[in-house]
């Protein structure tokens, strides 16, 4: 899945830091004590909102054109990038059972060597896919 980009409004909080809203996702709000934390929290909140919508079978909204959004005097606009595939990889660790076939001699050799078949398959898939 491609990366998604949604505009976010960063509002200066009275007590310091920022609170963040997303014009395209009214349920998505978060906050941070400083700019770095606020941006990180915005990415996490956006991800949670999009994944929840997807899990509930809702369509993901199209992102608004950032040039059409006029922030209030207490806010500024930033576009938040979200990588759905990376987020799912990071948060979904459930095991999936796979059935496979290998030659009998290879099976015997692997058992004799005490190899963990699941771990070997995971390592090989990661190497083939160039993922960590």
N, CA, C and O atoms as a GROMACS GRO file, in nm:
protein
  528
    1UNK      N    1   0.085  -0.118   0.000
    1UNK     CA    2   0.000   0.000   0.000
    1UNK      C    3   0.089   0.123   0.000
    1UNK      O    4   0.192   0.127   0.067
    2UNK      N    5   0.048   0.221  -0.074
    2UNK     CA    6   0.125   0.345  -0.082
    2UNK      C    7   0.117   0.425   0.047
    2UNK      O    8   0.033   0.399   0.133
    3UNK      N    9   0.205   0.519   0.057
    3UNK     CA   10   0.203   0.607   0.173
    3UNK      C   11   0.085   0.703   0.160
    3UNK      O   12   0.046   0.740   0.049
    4UNK      N   13   0.031   0.742   0.272
    4UNK     CA   14  -0.082   0.833   0.277
    4UNK      C   15  -0.036   0.965   0.337
    4UNK      O   16   0.053   0.968   0.423
    5UNK      N   17  -0.095   1.074   0.290
    5UNK     CA   18  -0.058   1.208   0.339
    5UNK      C   19  -0.185   1.283   0.374
    5UNK      O   20  -0.272   1.303   0.290
    6UNK      N   21  -0.196   1.324   0.501
    6UNK     CA   22  -0.315   1.398   0.546
    6UNK      C   23  -0.272   1.528   0.611
    6UNK      O   24  -0.176   1.531   0.688
    7UNK      N   25  -0.343   1.636   0.582
    7UNK     CA   26  -0.313   1.764   0.647
    7UNK      C   27  -0.358   1.760   0.793
    7UNK      O   28  -0.461   1.703   0.828
    8UNK      N   29  -0.277   1.823   0.876
    8UNK     CA   30  -0.307   1.833   1.019
    8UNK      C   31  -0.290   1.978   1.062
    8UNK      O   32  -0.204   2.050   1.012
    9UNK      N   33  -0.373   2.019   1.156
    9UNK     CA   34  -0.362   2.153   1.213
    9UNK      C   35  -0.298   2.142   1.351
    9UNK      O   36  -0.349   2.073   1.439
   10UNK      N   37  -0.188   2.210   1.367
   10UNK     CA   38  -0.118   2.215   1.496
   10UNK      C   39  -0.160   2.345   1.564
   10UNK      O   40  -0.133   2.454   1.515
   11UNK      N   41  -0.226   2.330   1.678
   11UNK     CA   42  -0.276   2.445   1.754
   11UNK      C   43  -0.186   2.466   1.876
   11UNK      O   44  -0.150   2.370   1.945
   12UNK      N   45  -0.151   2.589   1.902
   12UNK     CA   46  -0.072   2.620   2.021
   12UNK      C   47  -0.161   2.602   2.143
   12UNK      O   48  -0.267   2.664   2.152
   13UNK      N   49  -0.119   2.519   2.237
   13UNK     CA   50  -0.197   2.496   2.359
   13UNK      C   51  -0.165   2.604   2.462
   13UNK      O   52  -0.051   2.650   2.471
   14UNK      N   53  -0.265   2.644   2.538
   14UNK     CA   54  -0.246   2.749   2.639
   14UNK      C   55  -0.142   2.711   2.744
   14UNK      O   56  -0.065   2.795   2.790
   15UNK      N   57  -0.140   2.584   2.780
   15UNK     CA   58  -0.047   2.538   2.884
   15UNK      C   59   0.089   2.499   2.827
   15UNK      O   60   0.172   2.444   2.899
   16UNK      N   61   0.112   2.527   2.700
   16UNK     CA   62   0.237   2.491   2.633
   16UNK      C   63   0.217   2.370   2.543
   16UNK      O   64   0.123   2.293   2.561
   17UNK      N   65   0.304   2.354   2.450
   17UNK     CA   66   0.294   2.243   2.357
   17UNK      C   67   0.188   2.268   2.250
   17UNK      O   68   0.152   2.382   2.221
   18UNK      N   69   0.141   2.160   2.193
   18UNK     CA   70   0.046   2.169   2.082
   18UNK      C   71  -0.062   2.063   2.094
   18UNK      O   72  -0.040   1.956   2.150
   19UNK      N   73  -0.180   2.095   2.042
   19UNK     CA   74  -0.280   1.991   2.020
   19UNK      C   75  -0.306   1.987   1.870
   19UNK      O   76  -0.301   2.089   1.802
   20UNK      N   77  -0.335   1.868   1.820
   20UNK     CA   78  -0.341   1.846   1.676
   20UNK      C   79  -0.476   1.792   1.636
   20UNK      O   80  -0.531   1.703   1.702
   21UNK      N   81  -0.531   1.848   1.526
   21UNK     CA   82  -0.657   1.797   1.471
   21UNK      C   83  -0.636   1.770   1.322
   21UNK      O   84  -0.546   1.825   1.259
   22UNK      N   85  -0.721   1.684   1.268
   22UNK     CA   86  -0.715   1.647   1.127
   22UNK      C   87  -0.849   1.682   1.062
   22UNK      O   88  -0.951   1.623   1.098
   23UNK      N   89  -0.850   1.776   0.968
   23UNK     CA   90  -0.976   1.816   0.904
   23UNK      C   91  -1.052   1.699   0.839
   23UNK      O   92  -1.175   1.700   0.836
   24UNK      N   93  -0.980   1.599   0.789
   24UNK     CA   94  -1.045   1.487   0.721
   24UNK      C   95  -1.087   1.374   0.815
   24UNK      O   96  -1.159   1.283   0.775
   25UNK      N   97  -1.042   1.381   0.939
   25UNK     CA   98  -1.072   1.277   1.038
   25UNK      C   99  -1.109   1.346   1.169
   25UNK      O  100  -1.025   1.359   1.258
   26UNK      N  101  -1.233   1.390   1.183
   26UNK     CA  102  -1.271   1.470   1.300
   26UNK      C  103  -1.252   1.397   1.434
   26UNK      O  104  -1.239   1.461   1.538
   27UNK      N  105  -1.251   1.264   1.431
   27UNK     CA  106  -1.233   1.188   1.555
   27UNK      C  107  -1.086   1.180   1.597
   27UNK      O  108  -1.055   1.133   1.707
   28UNK      N  109  -0.998   1.226   1.512
   28UNK     CA  110  -0.854   1.210   1.535
   28UNK      C  111  -0.796   1.338   1.597
   28UNK      O  112  -0.778   1.439   1.529
   29UNK      N  113  -0.768   1.330   1.726
   29UNK     CA  114  -0.708   1.441   1.800
   29UNK      C  115  -0.594   1.388   1.885
   29UNK      O  116  -0.599   1.275   1.933
   30UNK      N  117  -0.492   1.468   1.903
   30UNK     CA  118  -0.381   1.429   1.991
   30UNK      C  119  -0.310   1.555   2.037
   30UNK      O  120  -0.351   1.666   2.004
   31UNK      N  121  -0.205   1.536   2.115
   31UNK     CA  122  -0.130   1.651   2.165
   31UNK      C  123   0.013   1.611   2.194
   31UNK      O  124   0.045   1.492   2.202
   32UNK      N  125   0.100   1.711   2.210
   32UNK     CA  126   0.239   1.688   2.245
   32UNK      C  127   0.295   1.807   2.319
   32UNK      O  128   0.250   1.920   2.302
   33UNK      N  129   0.394   1.779   2.403
   33UNK     CA  130   0.454   1.884   2.486
   33UNK      C  131   0.543   1.979   2.407
   33UNK      O  132   0.562   2.094   2.446
   34UNK      N  133   0.599   1.930   2.294
   34UNK     CA  134   0.682   2.014   2.209
   34UNK      C  135   0.660   1.970   2.064
   34UNK      O  136   0.584   1.877   2.039
   35UNK      N  137   0.725   2.037   1.970
   35UNK     CA  138   0.700   2.009   1.830
   35UNK      C  139   0.735   1.864   1.793
   35UNK      O  140   0.658   1.798   1.723
   36UNK      N  141   0.848   1.816   1.840
   36UNK     CA  142   0.889   1.680   1.804
   36UNK      C  143   0.788   1.577   1.857
   36UNK      O  144   0.747   1.487   1.784
   37UNK      N  145   0.749   1.590   1.981
   37UNK     CA  146   0.652   1.497   2.039
   37UNK      C  147   0.516   1.512   1.972
   37UNK      O  148   0.448   1.413   1.946
   38UNK      N  149   0.477   1.635   1.943
   38UNK     CA  150   0.347   1.658   1.879
   38UNK      C  151   0.342   1.593   1.742
   38UNK      O  152   0.241   1.531   1.706
   39UNK      N  153   0.449   1.605   1.665
   39UNK     CA  154   0.451   1.544   1.532
   39UNK      C  155   0.446   1.392   1.543
   39UNK      O  156   0.370   1.327   1.470
   40UNK      N  157   0.524   1.337   1.632
   40UNK     CA  158   0.523   1.192   1.654
   40UNK      C  159   0.385   1.143   1.696
   40UNK      O  160   0.338   1.040   1.648
   41UNK      N  161   0.322   1.215   1.786
   41UNK     CA  162   0.188   1.178   1.832
   41UNK      C  163   0.087   1.191   1.717
   41UNK      O  164  -0.008   1.112   1.709
   42UNK      N  165   0.107   1.289   1.630
   42UNK     CA  166   0.017   1.307   1.515
   42UNK      C  167   0.026   1.187   1.421
   42UNK      O  168  -0.076   1.139   1.372
   43UNK      N  169   0.146   1.138   1.396
   43UNK     CA  170   0.163   1.020   1.311
   43UNK      C  171   0.094   0.900   1.374
   43UNK      O  172   0.022   0.827   1.306
   44UNK      N  173   0.114   0.880   1.503
   44UNK     CA  174   0.051   0.767   1.573
   44UNK      C  175  -0.101   0.777   1.573
   44UNK      O  176  -0.171   0.679   1.548
   45UNK      N  177  -0.151   0.896   1.600
   45UNK     CA  178  -0.297   0.915   1.605
   45UNK      C  179  -0.358   0.894   1.466
   45UNK      O  180  -0.463   0.831   1.453
   46UNK      N  181  -0.293   0.947   1.364
   46UNK     CA  182  -0.342   0.928   1.227
   46UNK      C  183  -0.346   0.780   1.194
   46UNK      O  184  -0.444   0.731   1.138
   47UNK      N  185  -0.240   0.708   1.227
   47UNK     CA  186  -0.236   0.565   1.201
   47UNK      C  187  -0.347   0.490   1.271
   47UNK      O  188  -0.413   0.406   1.210
   48UNK      N  189  -0.369   0.520   1.396
   48UNK     CA  190  -0.475   0.453   1.472
   48UNK      C  191  -0.611   0.483   1.411
   48UNK      O  192  -0.693   0.392   1.397
   49UNK      N  193  -0.636   0.607   1.374
   49UNK     CA  194  -0.766   0.642   1.314
   49UNK      C  195  -0.788   0.571   1.182
   49UNK      O  196  -0.897   0.521   1.156
   50UNK      N  197  -0.684   0.566   1.098
   50UNK     CA  198  -0.699   0.501   0.968
   50UNK      C  199  -0.715   0.350   0.981
   50UNK      O  200  -0.798   0.291   0.913
   51UNK      N  201  -0.638   0.289   1.068
   51UNK     CA  202  -0.648   0.144   1.088
   51UNK      C  203  -0.784   0.108   1.147
   51UNK      O  204  -0.844   0.008   1.107
   52UNK      N  205  -0.832   0.186   1.241
   52UNK     CA  206  -0.965   0.161   1.300
   52UNK      C  207  -1.074   0.169   1.194
   52UNK      O  208  -1.162   0.084   1.187
   53UNK      N  209  -1.066   0.271   1.111
   53UNK     CA  210  -1.165   0.285   1.003
   53UNK      C  211  -1.158   0.164   0.909
   53UNK      O  212  -1.261   0.110   0.868
   54UNK      N  213  -1.039   0.124   0.876
   54UNK     CA  214  -1.022   0.010   0.785
   54UNK      C  215  -1.077  -0.119   0.848
   54UNK      O  216  -1.147  -0.196   0.782
   55UNK      N  217  -1.046  -0.141   0.976
   55UNK     CA  218  -1.095  -0.261   1.046
   55UNK      C  219  -1.247  -0.262   1.058
   55UNK      O  220  -1.308  -0.370   1.063
   56UNK      N  221  -1.309  -0.145   1.064
   56UNK     CA  222  -1.455  -0.135   1.073
   56UNK      C  223  -1.521  -0.137   0.936
   56UNK      O  224  -1.643  -0.122   0.925
   57UNK      N  225  -1.441  -0.156   0.831
   57UNK     CA  226  -1.495  -0.164   0.696
   57UNK      C  227  -1.533  -0.030   0.635
   57UNK      O  228  -1.603  -0.024   0.534
   58UNK      N  229  -1.488   0.078   0.696
   58UNK     CA  230  -1.516   0.212   0.643
   58UNK      C  231  -1.412   0.249   0.538
   58UNK      O  232  -1.297   0.208   0.546
   59UNK      N  233  -1.454   0.327   0.442
   59UNK     CA  234  -1.359   0.377   0.342
   59UNK      C  235  -1.272   0.484   0.407
   59UNK      O  236  -1.318   0.561   0.492
   60UNK      N  237  -1.147   0.487   0.366
   60UNK     CA  238  -1.060   0.593   0.415
   60UNK      C  239  -1.092   0.720   0.337
   60UNK      O  240  -1.106   0.716   0.215
   61UNK      N  241  -1.103   0.832   0.407
   61UNK     CA  242  -1.137   0.956   0.336
   61UNK      C  243  -1.021   1.003   0.249
   61UNK      O  244  -0.904   0.981   0.280
   62UNK      N  245  -1.056   1.068   0.140
   62UNK     CA  246  -0.953   1.132   0.058
   62UNK      C  247  -0.895   1.246   0.139
   62UNK      O  248  -0.966   1.315   0.212
   63UNK      N  249  -0.766   1.266   0.126
   63UNK     CA  250  -0.702   1.376   0.196
   63UNK      C  251  -0.737   1.508   0.127
   63UNK      O  252  -0.738   1.517   0.004
   64UNK      N  253  -0.765   1.608   0.207
   64UNK     CA  254  -0.793   1.741   0.154
   64UNK      C  255  -0.668   1.799   0.090
   64UNK      O  256  -0.556   1.766   0.128
   65UNK      N  257  -0.688   1.887  -0.006
   65UNK     CA  258  -0.578   1.961  -0.064
   65UNK      C  259  -0.531   2.063   0.041
   65UNK      O  260  -0.609   2.150   0.080
   66UNK      N  261  -0.407   2.053   0.087
   66UNK     CA  262  -0.360   2.144   0.193
   66UNK      C  263  -0.372   2.292   0.157
   66UNK      O  264  -0.383   2.376   0.246
   67UNK      N  265  -0.370   2.323   0.028
   67UNK     CA  266  -0.379   2.465  -0.012
   67UNK      C  267  -0.518   2.522   0.007
   67UNK      O  268  -0.536   2.644   0.000
   68UNK      N  269  -0.617   2.437   0.032
   68UNK     CA  270  -0.754   2.485   0.052
   68UNK      C  271  -0.788   2.503   0.200
   68UNK      O  272  -0.897   2.551   0.233
   69UNK      N  273  -0.697   2.466   0.289
   69UNK     CA  274  -0.722   2.475   0.434
   69UNK      C  275  -0.659   2.603   0.486
   69UNK      O  276  -0.540   2.629   0.466
   70UNK      N  277  -0.740   2.682   0.552
   70UNK     CA  278  -0.691   2.808   0.610
   70UNK      C  279  -0.688   2.791   0.762
   70UNK      O  280  -0.792   2.788   0.826
   71UNK      N  281  -0.568   2.780   0.819
   71UNK     CA  282  -0.558   2.764   0.965
   71UNK      C  283  -0.603   2.890   1.038
   71UNK      O  284  -0.589   3.001   0.986
   72UNK      N  285  -0.656   2.872   1.158
   72UNK     CA  286  -0.690   2.986   1.241
   72UNK      C  287  -0.564   3.055   1.289
   72UNK      O  288  -0.453   3.009   1.263
   73UNK      N  289  -0.581   3.166   1.360
   73UNK     CA  290  -0.466   3.245   1.405
   73UNK      C  291  -0.380   3.171   1.508
   73UNK      O  292  -0.263   3.205   1.527
   74UNK      N  293  -0.438   3.070   1.574
   74UNK     CA  294  -0.363   2.996   1.676
   74UNK      C  295  -0.305   2.866   1.621
   74UNK      O  296  -0.258   2.783   1.698
   75UNK      N  297  -0.307   2.846   1.488
   75UNK     CA  298  -0.268   2.718   1.431
   75UNK      C  299  -0.184   2.734   1.306
   75UNK      O  300  -0.179   2.840   1.244
   76UNK      N  301  -0.118   2.624   1.269
   76UNK     CA  302  -0.050   2.617   1.140
   76UNK      C  303  -0.072   2.478   1.083
   76UNK      O  304  -0.104   2.384   1.156
   77UNK      N  305  -0.055   2.466   0.954
   77UNK     CA  306  -0.082   2.342   0.883
   77UNK      C  307   0.047   2.264   0.860
   77UNK      O  308   0.150   2.322   0.826
   78UNK      N  309   0.040   2.134   0.878
   78UNK     CA  310   0.150   2.043   0.843
   78UNK      C  311   0.088   1.920   0.779
   78UNK      O  312  -0.021   1.877   0.817
   79UNK      N  313   0.157   1.864   0.683
   79UNK     CA  314   0.110   1.741   0.620
   79UNK      C  315   0.180   1.625   0.689
   79UNK      O  316   0.303   1.622   0.701
   80UNK      N  317   0.100   1.528   0.734
   80UNK     CA  318   0.151   1.412   0.805
   80UNK      C  319   0.156   1.294   0.710
   80UNK      O  320   0.056   1.262   0.644
   81UNK      N  321   0.270   1.230   0.703
   81UNK     CA  322   0.289   1.112   0.618
   81UNK      C  323   0.263   0.987   0.703
   81UNK      O  324   0.307   0.976   0.817
   82UNK      N  325   0.190   0.893   0.643
   82UNK     CA  326   0.161   0.768   0.713
   82UNK      C  327   0.180   0.651   0.618
   82UNK      O  328   0.123   0.649   0.508
   83UNK      N  329   0.259   0.554   0.660
   83UNK     CA  330   0.287   0.433   0.582
   83UNK      C  331   0.208   0.318   0.645
   83UNK      O  332   0.250   0.263   0.747
   84UNK      N  333   0.095   0.282   0.583
   84UNK     CA  334   0.007   0.179   0.638
   84UNK      C  335   0.079   0.045   0.651
   84UNK      O  336   0.064  -0.023   0.752
   85UNK      N  337   0.156   0.005   0.551
   85UNK     CA  338   0.226  -0.124   0.555
   85UNK      C  339   0.326  -0.128   0.670
   85UNK      O  340   0.331  -0.227   0.743
   86UNK      N  341   0.404  -0.024   0.685
   86UNK     CA  342   0.502  -0.019   0.794
   86UNK      C  343   0.431  -0.022   0.930
   86UNK      O  344   0.477  -0.089   1.022
   87UNK      N  345   0.320   0.050   0.941
   87UNK     CA  346   0.245   0.052   1.067
   87UNK      C  347   0.192  -0.087   1.100
   87UNK      O  348   0.200  -0.132   1.215
   88UNK      N  349   0.136  -0.155   1.000
   88UNK     CA  350   0.083  -0.288   1.023
   88UNK      C  351   0.193  -0.386   1.060
   88UNK      O  352   0.174  -0.472   1.146
   89UNK      N  353   0.307  -0.373   0.995
   89UNK     CA  354   0.420  -0.460   1.030
   89UNK      C  355   0.462  -0.438   1.174
   89UNK      O  356   0.493  -0.534   1.246
   90UNK      N  357   0.462  -0.314   1.216
   90UNK     CA  358   0.508  -0.280   1.350
   90UNK      C  359   0.408  -0.326   1.457
   90UNK      O  360   0.448  -0.361   1.568
   91UNK      N  361   0.281  -0.326   1.424
   91UNK     CA  362   0.179  -0.353   1.526
   91UNK      C  363   0.113  -0.490   1.516
   91UNK      O  364   0.042  -0.529   1.609
   92UNK      N  365   0.132  -0.564   1.407
   92UNK     CA  366   0.066  -0.693   1.390
   92UNK      C  367   0.169  -0.805   1.397
   92UNK      O  368   0.243  -0.830   1.302
   93UNK      N  369   0.173  -0.873   1.511
   93UNK     CA  370   0.270  -0.980   1.529
   93UNK      C  371   0.205  -1.118   1.541
   93UNK      O  372   0.268  -1.212   1.588
   94UNK      N  373   0.081  -1.128   1.498
   94UNK     CA  374   0.015  -1.258   1.509
   94UNK      C  375   0.080  -1.358   1.415
   94UNK      O  376   0.127  -1.322   1.307
   95UNK      N  377   0.083  -1.483   1.457
   95UNK     CA  378   0.143  -1.589   1.376
   95UNK      C  379   0.040  -1.643   1.277
   95UNK      O  380  -0.079  -1.651   1.307
   96UNK      N  381   0.087  -1.679   1.160
   96UNK     CA  382   0.003  -1.736   1.055
   96UNK      C  383   0.060  -1.873   1.021
   96UNK      O  384   0.178  -1.885   0.989
   97UNK      N  385  -0.022  -1.975   1.028
   97UNK     CA  386   0.023  -2.109   1.000
   97UNK      C  387   0.032  -2.130   0.850
   97UNK      O  388  -0.060  -2.096   0.776
   98UNK      N  389   0.145  -2.188   0.805
   98UNK     CA  390   0.168  -2.218   0.664
   98UNK      C  391   0.203  -2.366   0.650
   98UNK      O  392   0.274  -2.423   0.734
   99UNK      N  393   0.154  -2.427   0.546
   99UNK     CA  394   0.188  -2.564   0.514
   99UNK      C  395   0.281  -2.562   0.394
   99UNK      O  396   0.254  -2.494   0.296
  100UNK      N  397   0.391  -2.637   0.402
  100UNK     CA  398   0.485  -2.640   0.292
  100UNK      C  399   0.541  -2.780   0.274
  100UNK      O  400   0.524  -2.866   0.361
  101UNK      N  401   0.604  -2.803   0.164
  101UNK     CA  402   0.664  -2.933   0.133
  101UNK      C  403   0.812  -2.915   0.105
  101UNK      O  404   0.853  -2.823   0.034
  102UNK      N  405   0.894  -3.005   0.163
  102UNK     CA  406   1.037  -3.008   0.135
  102UNK      C  407   1.076  -3.153   0.116
  102UNK      O  408   1.004  -3.243   0.161
  103UNK      N  409   1.188  -3.179   0.052
  103UNK     CA  410   1.232  -3.317   0.034
  103UNK      C  411   1.259  -3.385   0.169
  103UNK      O  412   1.303  -3.320   0.264
  104UNK      N  413   1.232  -3.512   0.177
  104UNK     CA  414   1.247  -3.588   0.300
  104UNK      C  415   1.389  -3.578   0.356
  104UNK      O  416   1.408  -3.562   0.476
  105UNK      N  417   1.489  -3.588   0.267
  105UNK     CA  418   1.628  -3.583   0.314
  105UNK      C  419   1.661  -3.448   0.378
  105UNK      O  420   1.738  -3.441   0.474
  106UNK      N  421   1.600  -3.340   0.324
  106UNK     CA  422   1.624  -3.207   0.378
  106UNK      C  423   1.557  -3.193   0.515
  106UNK      O  424   1.613  -3.134   0.607
  107UNK      N  425   1.438  -3.248   0.527
  107UNK     CA  426   1.367  -3.249   0.655
  107UNK      C  427   1.450  -3.321   0.761
  107UNK      O  428   1.468  -3.271   0.872
  108UNK      N  429   1.502  -3.441   0.726
  108UNK     CA  430   1.581  -3.520   0.821
  108UNK      C  431   1.707  -3.445   0.863
  108UNK      O  432   1.743  -3.445   0.981
  109UNK      N  433   1.774  -3.382   0.768
  109UNK     CA  434   1.896  -3.308   0.799
  109UNK      C  435   1.867  -3.188   0.890
  109UNK      O  436   1.944  -3.159   0.982
  110UNK      N  437   1.757  -3.119   0.864
  110UNK     CA  438   1.720  -3.003   0.945
  110UNK      C  439   1.686  -3.045   1.088
  110UNK      O  440   1.724  -2.978   1.184
  111UNK      N  441   1.613  -3.155   1.101
  111UNK     CA  442   1.579  -3.206   1.235
  111UNK      C  443   1.706  -3.247   1.308
  111UNK      O  444   1.722  -3.216   1.426
  112UNK      N  445   1.797  -3.316   1.239
  112UNK     CA  446   1.922  -3.359   1.301
  112UNK      C  447   2.006  -3.240   1.347
  112UNK      O  448   2.077  -3.248   1.447
  113UNK      N  449   1.997  -3.130   1.274
  113UNK     CA  450   2.072  -3.010   1.310
  113UNK      C  451   2.001  -2.927   1.417
  113UNK      O  452   2.056  -2.828   1.466
  114UNK      N  453   1.878  -2.968   1.453
  114UNK     CA  454   1.803  -2.896   1.556
  114UNK      C  455   1.750  -2.760   1.510
  114UNK      O  456   1.732  -2.670   1.591
  115UNK      N  457   1.726  -2.748   1.381
  115UNK     CA  458   1.677  -2.620   1.329
  115UNK      C  459   1.530  -2.598   1.363
  115UNK      O  460   1.452  -2.693   1.369
  116UNK      N  461   1.494  -2.473   1.385
  116UNK     CA  462   1.357  -2.433   1.406
  116UNK      C  463   1.302  -2.394   1.269
  116UNK      O  464   1.340  -2.291   1.214
  117UNK      N  465   1.212  -2.476   1.215
  117UNK     CA  466   1.162  -2.454   1.080
  117UNK      C  467   1.096  -2.317   1.065
  117UNK      O  468   1.117  -2.250   0.964
  118UNK      N  469   1.018  -2.277   1.162
  118UNK     CA  470   0.950  -2.147   1.154
  118UNK      C  471   1.051  -2.033   1.147
  118UNK      O  472   1.036  -1.940   1.068
  119UNK      N  473   1.155  -2.041   1.231
  119UNK     CA  474   1.255  -1.934   1.233
  119UNK      C  475   1.333  -1.929   1.102
  119UNK      O  476   1.360  -1.821   1.049
  120UNK      N  477   1.369  -2.046   1.049
  120UNK     CA  478   1.443  -2.050   0.923
  120UNK      C  479   1.359  -1.991   0.810
  120UNK      O  480   1.411  -1.914   0.729
  121UNK      N  481   1.231  -2.025   0.805
  121UNK     CA  482   1.144  -1.970   0.701
  121UNK      C  483   1.129  -1.819   0.717
  121UNK      O  484   1.134  -1.747   0.618
  122UNK      N  485   1.111  -1.772   0.839
  122UNK     CA  486   1.100  -1.627   0.862
  122UNK      C  487   1.227  -1.555   0.819
  122UNK      O  488   1.220  -1.452   0.752
  123UNK      N  489   1.342  -1.609   0.857
  123UNK     CA  490   1.469  -1.546   0.820
  123UNK      C  491   1.485  -1.542   0.668
  123UNK      O  492   1.529  -1.442   0.612
  124UNK      N  493   1.450  -1.652   0.601
  124UNK     CA  494   1.463  -1.658   0.455
  124UNK      C  495   1.369  -1.559   0.388
  124UNK      O  496   1.408  -1.491   0.293
  125UNK      N  497   1.246  -1.551   0.436
  125UNK     CA  498   1.150  -1.456   0.377
  125UNK      C  499   1.195  -1.312   0.396
  125UNK      O  500   1.185  -1.231   0.304
  126UNK      N  501   1.246  -1.281   0.514
  126UNK     CA  502   1.295  -1.145   0.539
  126UNK      C  503   1.411  -1.112   0.446
  126UNK      O  504   1.418  -1.001   0.392
  127UNK      N  505   1.501  -1.208   0.427
  127UNK     CA  506   1.616  -1.186   0.338
  127UNK      C  507   1.568  -1.166   0.194
  127UNK      O  508   1.617  -1.076   0.126
  128UNK      N  509   1.476  -1.245   0.148
  128UNK     CA  510   1.424  -1.234   0.012
  128UNK      C  511   1.350  -1.104  -0.012
  128UNK      O  512   1.357  -1.046  -0.120
  129UNK      N  513   1.278  -1.058   0.092
  129UNK     CA  514   1.198  -0.936   0.080
  129UNK      C  515   1.274  -0.810   0.118
  129UNK      O  516   1.223  -0.699   0.103
  130UNK      N  517   1.398  -0.827   0.168
  130UNK     CA  518   1.481  -0.715   0.210
  130UNK      C  519   1.412  -0.632   0.318
  130UNK      O  520   1.409  -0.509   0.311
  131UNK      N  521   1.358  -0.701   0.418
  131UNK     CA  522   1.295  -0.634   0.532
  131UNK      C  523   1.364  -0.679   0.660
  131UNK      O  524   1.423  -0.786   0.666
  132UNK      N  525   1.353  -0.593   0.764
  132UNK     CA  526   1.422  -0.621   0.889
  132UNK      C  527   1.357  -0.726   0.968
  132UNK      O  528   1.404  -0.760   1.076
   0.00000   0.00000   0.00000
